[in-house]
Amino acid sequence: MSINILVVTTANRTRRFKQESIDDINHLLDSLKRSAHFFSGKPLIIGSAGQTDVFSSSSIACVELETNQDLESYIPGAQNLSITALTEEEAISPFEGGVVGESFTARIDFYFQGGHVINTLVEGERKAALAERLMNLTSILERPVIFYRLPQGGIGMLNPQAMTRVVITPGVPDLPRDAWSATPVLV
């Protein structure tokens, strides 16, 4: 078993690492249990005999842990949404989502400082209370971390503080009172 680690910074720089030692993997898995505030403070330090990389937590756009092992049980807290990164082919394909009964499907594109973009498919149960749906929408950039699945296996962690915008498709039917209503103009 191994874990491929990808760190993308807000300068749109990517660093890749690989873990193959069972001790190193177990240490990483143990640290995932405390990852609810992964981007709030302490730097991410990844070291080897050859070099040590130190990343400022505020300058990390996302971290991906690619593996064939199920990592969902190591993520803290219950996930009420299923968020999965799209492959390149899926990202360029037309998308139709929406609400069917109590379930919804949407595409959410996360844009980061430096230009990095992650396209995702989001599925979940539609909250019955309008106030709860609005809170989920307005608090998306205030969360400490957003977890997502990788299509090839593994998980990723998004840093909402490094995001510049989020695009939700199809449009959200219930907007906050202070939201502006306007149609995008494509240039």
Secondary structure, 3 states (H helix, E strand, C coil): CCEEEEEEECCCCEEEEEECCHHHHHHHHHHHCCHHHCCCCCCEEEECCCCEEEECHHHEEEEEEECCCCCHHHCCCCCCEEEEECCHHHHHCCCCCEEECCEEEEEEEEEECCCCEEEEEEEEECCCCHHHHHHHHHCHHHCCCEEEECCCCEEEEECHHHEEEEEEECCCCCCCCCCCCCCCCCC
